[in-house]
Amino acid sequence: MNTLKTAVIGLGRIGWETHVPETARHAGFELVAVVDPLPERLAEAREQFGVTGYAGFDELLARETLDLIVIASPTHLHAPQAIAAMERGIDVFCDKPM
């Protein structure tokens, strides 16, 4: 089975409590990176899940080769982040409607 190299964008309540652990536990996904502006949350993600943490979405896109991005960032960022990912051929799961 191929696994989808996945990043979760936004480590607030839904990103941290649902998307990160669920992505990490499913065999079809490889959680490789997360994005959040809080350094302490990035450190926690690195420690618990062994992922690379980025403070910014653009840095993630510049450095990672991904199959899927899970967007759990603030709502006003959903559209630009989804568009930027899709323009690079990355599939998108958006937590809330745009």
Secondary structure, DSSP 8 states (H G I E B T S, - for coil): ---EEEEEE--SHHIIIIIHHHHHHSTTEEEEEEE-S-HHHHHHHHHHH--EEES-HHHHHHH---SEEEE-S-GGGHHHHHHHHHHTT-EEEESS--
